């Protein structure tokens, strides 16, 4: 009886410790994944820049001194945009996978611990708990596959498969809009959207852009907006000041 009582005390404590440890380990791997992703992205961007430099392209207009947006130059910037999106998508998938594995590990260990406690009390093991854990695993696997497909669906076309178009625009201002919503568990989720306020034939309108394009937009004035079409979608991937850049004739 004494040993059974000891089991009923120790097992829940071990379960709590293991659960906390699993979350700490998951957090460690998430931080490591973020650092590795950032490092790999910088290496890839450097490789893309080096690849373009090796072309030896002289795309400086002799009359104005502006940088000409040649096909190779735009291709270089699009590759960097694609690499950033791909890295972000891969990081997000890895973070979700880490927490899924942590959740499964906790669920399995908790089920085993409950079975041990039940046996110590002279009760039979409840198959319902074991079955629920077994069911969770394929459900999470299917969910992760669907999640991966959704991310891939929102990815821009691979470099070489995009159609690039340039548009002369007049930027009047830029704004951000932050939304905070609460899910069914009561957790808050904040989303920030980025907008350029454009002059559309005398009427201002807001145009949503990626954060990179927003950050690379300076003071109000004329700009050249680069868009890539593909995968039945249009992606704003770069913006250039008309004071420093010009379209290729």
C-alpha positions as CSV (number, residue, x, y, z in Angstrom):
1,X,0.0,0.0,0.0
2,X,2.8,2.4,0.9
3,X,4.5,1.9,-2.5
4,X,1.2,2.5,-4.3
5,X,0.6,5.7,-2.4
6,X,4.2,6.8,-3.2
7,X,3.5,6.1,-6.9
8,X,0.4,8.2,-6.8
9,X,2.4,11.1,-5.4
10,X,5.6,10.8,-7.5
11,X,4.0,10.1,-10.9
12,X,2.0,13.3,-11.2
13,X,5.1,15.3,-10.1
14,X,7.2,13.5,-12.7
15,X,4.5,14.2,-15.3
16,X,4.5,17.9,-14.5
17,X,8.3,18.1,-14.6
18,X,8.4,16.2,-17.9
19,X,5.7,18.5,-19.4
20,X,7.6,21.6,-18.4
21,X,10.9,20.1,-19.7
22,X,9.2,19.3,-23.0
23,X,8.0,22.9,-23.4
24,X,11.5,24.3,-22.4
25,X,13.2,22.0,-24.9
26,X,10.7,23.0,-27.6
27,X,11.4,26.6,-26.8
28,X,15.1,26.0,-27.1
29,X,14.7,24.4,-30.5
30,X,12.5,27.2,-31.7
31,X,15.1,29.8,-30.7
32,X,17.8,27.7,-32.5
33,X,15.5,27.4,-35.6
34,X,15.1,31.2,-35.7
35,X,18.8,31.8,-35.5
36,X,19.7,29.1,-38.1
37,X,17.0,30.4,-40.4
38,X,18.3,34.0,-40.2
39,X,21.9,32.9,-40.7
40,X,21.0,30.7,-43.7
41,X,18.9,33.5,-45.3
42,X,21.8,36.0,-45.1
43,X,24.1,33.4,-46.6
44,X,21.6,32.8,-49.5
45,X,21.2,36.6,-50.1
46,X,25.0,37.0,-50.2
47,X,25.2,34.2,-52.7
48,X,22.5,35.8,-54.9
49,X,24.4,39.2,-54.8
50,X,27.7,37.5,-55.6
51,X,26.0,35.6,-58.5
52,X,24.8,38.9,-59.9
53,X,28.2,40.7,-59.4
54,X,29.9,37.9,-61.4
55,X,27.8,38.9,-64.4
56,X,29.8,42.1,-64.6
57,X,26.7,44.0,-65.7
58,X,27.2,47.8,-66.1
59,X,23.6,49.1,-65.5
60,X,24.4,52.7,-64.7
61,X,22.9,55.2,-67.1
62,X,25.8,57.5,-68.2
63,X,23.6,60.6,-68.6
64,X,21.6,60.5,-65.3
65,X,23.8,58.2,-63.1
66,X,20.7,56.3,-62.2
67,X,20.7,52.5,-61.9
68,X,18.9,50.8,-64.8
69,X,16.5,48.1,-63.7
70,X,17.7,45.5,-66.1
71,X,16.2,42.0,-66.3
72,X,19.2,40.6,-64.5
73,X,19.0,43.2,-61.7
74,X,15.3,42.6,-61.2
75,X,15.9,38.8,-61.2
76,X,18.4,39.3,-58.5
77,X,16.0,41.2,-56.3
78,X,13.2,38.8,-57.0
79,X,15.4,35.9,-55.9
80,X,16.2,37.6,-52.6
81,X,12.4,38.3,-52.1
82,X,11.6,34.6,-52.9
83,X,14.4,33.4,-50.5
84,X,13.0,35.6,-47.7
85,X,9.5,34.2,-48.3
86,X,10.7,30.6,-48.5
87,X,12.8,31.0,-45.3
88,X,9.9,32.5,-43.4
89,X,7.5,29.7,-44.5
90,X,10.0,27.0,-43.6
91,X,10.7,28.6,-40.2
92,X,7.0,28.8,-39.5
93,X,6.5,25.1,-40.5
94,X,9.4,24.1,-38.3
95,X,8.1,26.0,-35.3
96,X,4.7,24.5,-35.6
97,X,6.2,21.0,-36.0
98,X,8.3,21.4,-32.9
99,X,5.3,22.3,-30.8
100,X,3.3,19.5,-32.3
101,X,6.0,17.0,-31.4
102,X,6.1,18.5,-27.9
103,X,2.4,18.3,-27.5
104,X,2.4,14.6,-28.7
105,X,5.2,13.8,-26.3
106,X,3.3,15.3,-23.4
107,X,0.0,13.6,-24.3
108,X,1.7,10.2,-24.6
109,X,3.6,10.5,-21.3
110,X,0.5,11.8,-19.5
111,X,-1.5,8.8,-20.8
112,X,1.2,6.4,-19.6
113,X,1.4,8.2,-16.2
114,X,-2.5,8.0,-15.8
115,X,-2.3,4.3,-16.6
116,X,0.4,3.8,-13.9
117,X,-1.6,5.7,-11.3
118,X,-4.8,3.8,-12.2
119,X,-3.0,0.4,-11.7
120,X,-1.6,1.6,-8.4
121,X,-5.2,2.2,-7.3
122,X,-6.2,-1.2,-8.4
123,X,-8.2,0.1,-11.4
124,X,-8.1,-1.2,-14.9
125,X,-6.4,0.9,-17.6
126,X,-8.9,3.0,-19.5
127,X,-8.6,2.3,-23.2
128,X,-10.3,5.5,-24.0
129,X,-7.3,7.6,-23.0
130,X,-4.9,5.4,-24.9
131,X,-7.1,5.4,-28.0
132,X,-7.5,9.2,-27.8
133,X,-3.7,9.6,-27.8
134,X,-3.4,7.2,-30.7
135,X,-6.0,9.1,-32.7
136,X,-4.3,12.5,-32.0
137,X,-1.1,11.4,-33.8
138,X,-2.6,10.8,-37.3
139,X,-4.9,13.8,-36.9
140,X,-1.9,16.1,-36.2
141,X,0.0,14.5,-39.1
142,X,-2.9,15.2,-41.5
143,X,-3.3,18.7,-40.1
144,X,0.4,19.4,-40.6
145,X,0.2,18.2,-44.2
146,X,-2.8,20.4,-44.9
147,X,-1.0,23.3,-43.2
148,X,2.1,22.8,-45.4
149,X,-0.1,22.9,-48.5
150,X,-1.7,26.1,-47.4
151,X,1.7,27.8,-46.9
152,X,2.9,26.5,-50.3
153,X,-0.2,27.8,-51.9
154,X,0.7,31.4,-50.7
155,X,4.2,31.1,-51.9
156,X,5.3,33.3,-54.9
157,X,6.4,31.5,-58.1
158,X,9.9,30.0,-58.1
159,X,12.6,32.2,-59.7
160,X,12.5,31.9,-63.4
161,X,8.8,31.2,-63.5
162,X,7.6,34.7,-62.6
163,X,6.6,37.5,-65.0
164,X,7.9,40.9,-63.8
165,X,6.2,44.2,-64.5
166,X,7.2,47.7,-63.4
167,X,4.8,50.5,-62.6
168,X,5.6,54.2,-62.1
169,X,3.7,55.3,-58.9
170,X,3.5,58.4,-56.8
171,X,3.6,57.7,-53.1
172,X,1.8,60.3,-50.9
173,X,2.2,58.6,-47.6
174,X,2.5,55.2,-45.9
175,X,0.5,53.7,-43.1
176,X,0.2,50.6,-40.9
177,X,-2.9,49.0,-39.5
178,X,-2.7,46.7,-36.5
179,X,-5.5,44.3,-35.6
180,X,-5.8,42.4,-32.4
181,X,-8.2,39.5,-32.2
182,X,-8.9,36.9,-29.5
183,X,-9.3,33.2,-30.4
184,X,-11.6,30.6,-28.7
185,X,-8.9,30.0,-26.0
186,X,-8.8,33.6,-25.1
187,X,-5.3,34.2,-26.6
188,X,-4.6,37.5,-28.4
189,X,-3.2,37.5,-31.9
190,X,-1.9,40.7,-33.4
191,X,-1.6,41.2,-37.2
192,X,0.0,44.3,-38.8
193,X,-0.7,45.3,-42.4
194,X,1.4,47.7,-44.4
195,X,0.0,50.3,-46.9
196,X,1.3,52.8,-49.3
197,X,-1.0,55.8,-50.0
198,X,-0.9,56.3,-53.8
199,X,-2.0,59.1,-56.0
200,X,-4.5,57.5,-58.4
201,X,-5.2,60.2,-61.0
202,X,-5.8,62.9,-58.3
203,X,-7.5,60.5,-55.9
204,X,-5.6,58.9,-53.0
205,X,-5.9,55.1,-52.5
206,X,-4.3,52.6,-50.1
207,X,-2.3,49.8,-51.6
208,X,-1.2,46.9,-49.3
209,X,2.4,45.9,-49.6
210,X,4.8,43.4,-47.9
211,X,6.7,44.8,-44.9
212,X,10.0,44.8,-47.0
213,X,8.5,47.1,-49.6
214,X,7.0,49.3,-46.9
215,X,10.4,49.6,-45.2
216,X,12.2,50.4,-48.4
217,X,9.8,53.3,-49.2
218,X,11.2,56.6,-48.0
219,X,9.7,60.1,-48.3
220,X,6.7,60.9,-50.5
221,X,7.6,61.0,-54.2
222,X,7.8,59.0,-57.3
223,X,8.8,55.4,-57.2
224,X,9.0,52.3,-59.5
225,X,7.0,49.4,-58.1
226,X,8.1,45.9,-59.2
227,X,5.5,43.2,-59.3
228,X,5.8,39.5,-60.0
229,X,2.9,37.5,-61.5
230,X,2.6,33.8,-61.1
231,X,0.6,31.1,-59.3
232,X,-2.5,33.1,-60.2
233,X,-1.4,35.9,-57.9
234,X,0.5,39.1,-58.0
235,X,3.3,39.9,-55.6
236,X,4.9,43.3,-54.9
237,X,8.5,42.3,-54.4
238,X,10.5,45.5,-54.6
239,X,10.2,49.3,-54.8
240,X,12.8,51.8,-56.2
241,X,13.0,55.5,-55.9
242,X,12.6,57.2,-59.3
243,X,15.4,59.6,-58.2
244,X,17.9,56.8,-58.2
245,X,16.5,54.2,-60.6
246,X,15.0,54.0,-64.1
247,X,13.3,51.5,-66.3
248,X,15.3,49.8,-69.0
249,X,14.4,51.0,-72.5
